[in-house]
């Protein structure tokens, strides 16, 4: 099995590593993932492609709408086309919308609420391979691999859980760490529950028969 990682800033080395591991050809003598890592504090939510937004314009229900953030990071609403949303906080986007709408309205007041969360790519945790539901998750503060496993529904019957690997960007380099998912999920070994970081990719290979 081969795999191509479609994600911004994913280097060729990471793509090759993931492809080899899922194909059962990679070495597995990686160090165990550190049980704790430096805490990542997310002070404000930043909008990313794929997010769902509720844009409300006070006293103008015809201009209020639900909209998704396009892959290019922009949104389109009534009277306002192609406004950059990705990379902004909801408050920053509301102010940008007010500036655009001020061409047509006097002192518009806009509120932006995020109703569906994806977030920027560098704040996601991606899970690929033999997860029940492989997907990209929005990173949350203090997220652990157990949280990730709950979100993706665990691993499949074909997974080599104790050969799972976290690929993590550190100082511009891709580091790989072994994760003992079988021990955690099937054996209840809480010591196998390790911290995740924004931008991590959890790779779960297929068991060799």
The 8 nearest C-alpha neighbors of each residue, nearest first, counted from 0:
[[1, 22, 21, 2, 18, 23, 19, 205],
 [2, 0, 18, 22, 21, 3, 19, 17],
 [1, 3, 18, 4, 17, 0, 21, 14],
 [2, 4, 14, 5, 18, 1, 17, 15],
 [3, 5, 14, 6, 2, 9, 17, 13],
 [4, 6, 3, 7, 9, 14, 2, 8],
 [7, 5, 9, 4, 8, 120, 10, 121],
 [6, 8, 9, 5, 120, 121, 10, 4],
 [7, 9, 10, 6, 121, 120, 5, 11],
 [10, 8, 7, 6, 13, 11, 14, 4],
 [11, 9, 12, 13, 8, 14, 173, 7],
 [10, 12, 14, 13, 15, 9, 16, 4],
 [13, 11, 15, 10, 14, 16, 173, 9],
 [12, 14, 16, 10, 11, 15, 17, 9],
 [13, 15, 11, 17, 12, 16, 4, 3],
 [16, 14, 18, 12, 13, 17, 19, 11],
 [15, 17, 13, 19, 14, 18, 12, 20],
 [18, 16, 20, 14, 19, 15, 21, 13],
 [17, 19, 2, 1, 15, 21, 16, 20],
 [20, 18, 22, 24, 25, 16, 17, 21],
 [19, 21, 25, 23, 17, 22, 18, 24],
 [22, 20, 204, 23, 18, 19, 17, 0],
 [21, 23, 0, 19, 20, 24, 1, 18],
 [24, 22, 20, 21, 25, 19, 204, 205],
 [23, 25, 19, 22, 20, 26, 21, 18],
 [26, 24, 20, 19, 23, 27, 16, 22],
 [25, 27, 28, 24, 29, 20, 23, 19],
 [28, 26, 29, 25, 162, 177, 164, 20],
 [29, 27, 26, 30, 177, 31, 176, 162],
 [28, 30, 176, 27, 177, 175, 31, 26],
 [31, 29, 176, 177, 32, 28, 175, 33],
 [30, 32, 177, 176, 33, 178, 29, 179],
 [31, 33, 176, 177, 178, 34, 30, 193],
 [34, 32, 35, 31, 193, 36, 194, 176],
 [33, 35, 193, 194, 32, 192, 36, 191],
 [36, 34, 194, 33, 193, 37, 38, 195],
 [37, 35, 38, 194, 33, 34, 195, 196],
 [38, 36, 39, 35, 196, 194, 40, 141],
 [37, 39, 36, 40, 141, 140, 35, 196],
 [38, 40, 37, 41, 140, 196, 141, 197],
 [41, 39, 42, 38, 140, 141, 43, 139],
 [42, 40, 43, 39, 140, 44, 139, 45],
 [41, 43, 40, 44, 45, 39, 140, 88],
 [44, 42, 41, 45, 88, 89, 40, 87],
 [43, 45, 88, 46, 41, 42, 89, 118],
 [44, 46, 88, 87, 86, 118, 43, 47],
 [47, 45, 85, 118, 86, 87, 88, 84],
 [46, 48, 118, 119, 85, 50, 117, 86],
 [49, 47, 68, 70, 72, 50, 69, 85],
 [50, 48, 68, 117, 69, 67, 47, 51],
 [49, 51, 116, 117, 115, 68, 48, 67],
 [52, 50, 67, 115, 114, 66, 113, 68],
 [53, 51, 113, 66, 114, 112, 65, 67],
 [52, 54, 65, 112, 111, 64, 113, 55],
 [53, 55, 111, 64, 63, 110, 65, 52],
 [56, 54, 63, 110, 109, 57, 53, 111],
 [57, 55, 109, 63, 59, 108, 62, 58],
 [56, 58, 59, 108, 55, 109, 107, 60],
 [57, 59, 60, 56, 108, 107, 61, 55],
 [60, 58, 56, 57, 61, 62, 63, 55],
 [61, 59, 63, 62, 58, 56, 57, 55],
 [62, 60, 59, 63, 64, 77, 56, 58],
 [63, 61, 60, 77, 59, 56, 64, 76],
 [64, 62, 55, 60, 56, 54, 61, 59],
 [65, 63, 54, 53, 66, 62, 55, 76],
 [66, 64, 53, 52, 54, 67, 51, 63],
 [65, 67, 52, 51, 64, 53, 68, 74],
 [66, 68, 51, 50, 52, 69, 49, 74],
 [67, 69, 48, 49, 74, 50, 73, 72],
 [68, 70, 72, 71, 73, 48, 67, 49],
 [71, 69, 48, 72, 68, 49, 73, 47],
 [70, 72, 69, 73, 48, 68, 85, 83],
 [73, 71, 85, 48, 69, 70, 84, 68],
 [72, 74, 83, 84, 82, 81, 69, 71],
 [75, 73, 68, 82, 81, 69, 84, 83],
 [74, 76, 80, 81, 79, 82, 73, 77],
 [75, 77, 79, 80, 78, 74, 64, 66],
 [76, 78, 62, 79, 75, 80, 63, 61],
 [79, 77, 76, 80, 100, 62, 103, 75],
 [80, 78, 76, 77, 75, 99, 81, 100],
 [79, 81, 75, 82, 76, 78, 74, 77],
 [80, 82, 75, 74, 73, 83, 79, 76],
 [81, 83, 73, 74, 80, 84, 75, 79],
 [82, 84, 73, 72, 85, 81, 74, 92],
 [85, 83, 73, 87, 72, 92, 82, 86],
 [86, 84, 47, 72, 46, 87, 83, 48],
 [85, 87, 46, 45, 47, 84, 88, 119],
 [88, 86, 45, 85, 46, 84, 91, 92],
 [87, 89, 45, 91, 90, 44, 46, 92],
 [90, 88, 92, 111, 91, 93, 87, 112],
 [91, 89, 93, 88, 92, 94, 111, 110],
 [92, 90, 88, 94, 93, 89, 87, 95],
 [91, 93, 95, 89, 90, 94, 87, 84],
 [94, 92, 90, 96, 109, 91, 95, 110],
 [93, 95, 97, 91, 96, 92, 98, 90],
 [96, 94, 92, 98, 97, 93, 91, 99],
 [97, 95, 93, 99, 98, 94, 100, 92],
 [98, 96, 94, 100, 95, 99, 107, 101],
 [97, 99, 95, 101, 96, 100, 94, 102],
 [98, 100, 96, 97, 101, 102, 95, 79],
 [101, 99, 97, 102, 103, 98, 104, 96],
 [100, 102, 104, 98, 103, 99, 105, 97],
 [103, 101, 100, 104, 99, 98, 105, 97],
 [102, 104, 101, 100, 105, 78, 99, 107],
 [105, 103, 101, 100, 107, 102, 106, 97],
 [104, 106, 107, 101, 103, 102, 100, 108],
 [105, 107, 104, 101, 108, 97, 100, 98],
 [108, 106, 97, 105, 104, 101, 109, 100],
 [109, 107, 57, 56, 97, 106, 110, 93],
 [110, 108, 56, 93, 55, 97, 57, 107],
 [109, 111, 55, 93, 54, 56, 112, 108],
 [112, 110, 54, 89, 93, 53, 55, 109],
 [113, 111, 53, 52, 114, 89, 54, 110],
 [112, 114, 52, 115, 51, 53, 111, 116],
 [113, 115, 51, 52, 112, 116, 53, 50],
 [116, 114, 51, 50, 113, 117, 52, 49],
 [115, 117, 50, 118, 114, 137, 51, 113],
 [118, 116, 50, 137, 49, 47, 136, 115],
 [117, 119, 47, 46, 116, 137, 45, 122],
 [120, 118, 47, 122, 121, 46, 48, 123],
 [121, 119, 123, 122, 118, 198, 7, 6],
 [120, 122, 198, 119, 123, 197, 118, 124],
 [123, 121, 197, 120, 119, 198, 138, 118],
 [124, 122, 137, 138, 120, 198, 136, 197],
 [123, 125, 199, 136, 198, 135, 200, 138],
 [124, 126, 135, 200, 134, 136, 201, 123],
 [127, 125, 201, 133, 134, 200, 135, 202],
 [128, 126, 133, 202, 203, 201, 125, 130],
 [127, 129, 203, 204, 130, 202, 21, 133],
 [128, 130, 158, 203, 155, 154, 204, 205],
 [131, 129, 154, 133, 132, 155, 128, 153],
 [130, 132, 154, 152, 155, 153, 151, 133],
 [131, 133, 151, 130, 152, 134, 153, 129],
 [134, 132, 127, 130, 126, 151, 131, 128],
 [135, 133, 126, 125, 132, 136, 127, 151],
 [134, 136, 125, 124, 126, 123, 137, 133],
 [137, 135, 124, 123, 138, 125, 134, 117],
 [136, 138, 123, 117, 118, 124, 122, 139],
 [137, 139, 123, 122, 197, 124, 136, 140],
 [140, 138, 142, 141, 137, 41, 197, 122],
 [139, 141, 142, 40, 39, 138, 41, 38],
 [140, 142, 139, 143, 194, 38, 39, 195],
 [143, 141, 139, 140, 195, 146, 194, 138],
 [144, 142, 194, 195, 146, 145, 193, 141],
 [143, 145, 147, 146, 193, 192, 195, 148],
 [144, 146, 148, 143, 147, 192, 149, 193],
 [147, 145, 149, 143, 144, 148, 142, 150],
 [146, 148, 144, 150, 145, 149, 151, 143],
 [149, 147, 153, 145, 151, 150, 146, 152],
 [148, 150, 152, 146, 147, 151, 153, 145],
 [149, 151, 147, 148, 152, 146, 153, 136],
 [152, 150, 132, 148, 149, 153, 131, 133],
 [151, 153, 149, 131, 150, 148, 132, 154],
 [154, 152, 148, 131, 151, 130, 149, 155],
 [155, 153, 130, 131, 129, 158, 156, 152],
 [154, 156, 157, 158, 131, 129, 130, 153],
 [155, 157, 158, 154, 129, 159, 206, 131],
 [156, 158, 155, 206, 205, 159, 129, 154],
 [159, 157, 205, 206, 129, 155, 160, 156],
 [160, 158, 206, 205, 162, 161, 204, 157],
 [159, 161, 180, 181, 158, 162, 163, 179],
 [160, 162, 179, 180, 181, 163, 159, 178],
 [161, 163, 160, 159, 164, 177, 27, 178],
 [164, 162, 203, 178, 160, 161, 202, 177],
 [163, 165, 177, 202, 176, 178, 201, 175],
 [164, 166, 201, 176, 175, 200, 167, 202],
 [167, 165, 175, 200, 174, 199, 173, 164],
 [168, 166, 199, 174, 173, 165, 169, 175],
 [167, 169, 173, 172, 171, 174, 170, 166],
 [170, 168, 172, 171, 167, 173, 174, 166],
 [171, 169, 172, 168, 173, 174, 167, 198],
 [170, 172, 169, 168, 173, 174, 10, 167],
 [171, 173, 169, 168, 170, 174, 167, 10],
 [174, 172, 168, 167, 169, 166, 13, 175],
 [173, 175, 167, 166, 168, 172, 169, 176],
 [176, 174, 166, 165, 164, 29, 167, 173],
 [175, 177, 32, 165, 31, 30, 164, 29],
 [176, 178, 164, 31, 29, 32, 30, 163],
 [177, 179, 163, 164, 180, 32, 161, 31],
 [180, 178, 161, 182, 181, 191, 160, 183],
 [179, 181, 160, 183, 161, 182, 184, 178],
 [182, 180, 160, 184, 185, 161, 183, 179],
 [181, 183, 186, 180, 188, 179, 185, 184],
 [182, 184, 188, 187, 180, 191, 181, 186],
 [185, 183, 181, 187, 186, 182, 180, 153],
 [184, 186, 181, 182, 187, 183, 180, 188],
 [187, 185, 182, 188, 183, 184, 181, 189],
 [186, 188, 183, 184, 185, 189, 182, 191],
 [189, 187, 183, 190, 186, 182, 191, 184],
 [188, 190, 191, 192, 187, 183, 182, 193],
 [189, 191, 188, 192, 34, 193, 183, 187],
 [192, 190, 189, 183, 179, 188, 193, 182],
 [191, 193, 189, 190, 144, 145, 183, 143],
 [194, 192, 34, 143, 144, 191, 35, 33],
 [193, 195, 143, 35, 34, 142, 144, 36],
 [196, 194, 143, 142, 144, 193, 199, 197],
 [195, 197, 199, 198, 194, 39, 124, 138],
 [198, 196, 122, 123, 199, 138, 124, 121],
 [197, 199, 121, 123, 124, 122, 196, 200],
 [200, 198, 167, 124, 197, 196, 166, 201],
 [199, 201, 125, 166, 165, 124, 126, 202],
 [202, 200, 165, 126, 164, 125, 127, 166],
 [201, 203, 127, 164, 163, 128, 126, 200],
 [204, 202, 163, 128, 129, 127, 160, 201],
 [205, 203, 21, 128, 159, 158, 129, 20],
 [204, 206, 158, 159, 157, 129, 207, 21],
 [205, 207, 159, 158, 157, 208, 204, 160],
 [206, 208, 205, 23, 159, 157, 158, 204],
 [207, 206, 205, 157, 159, 23, 158, 156]]
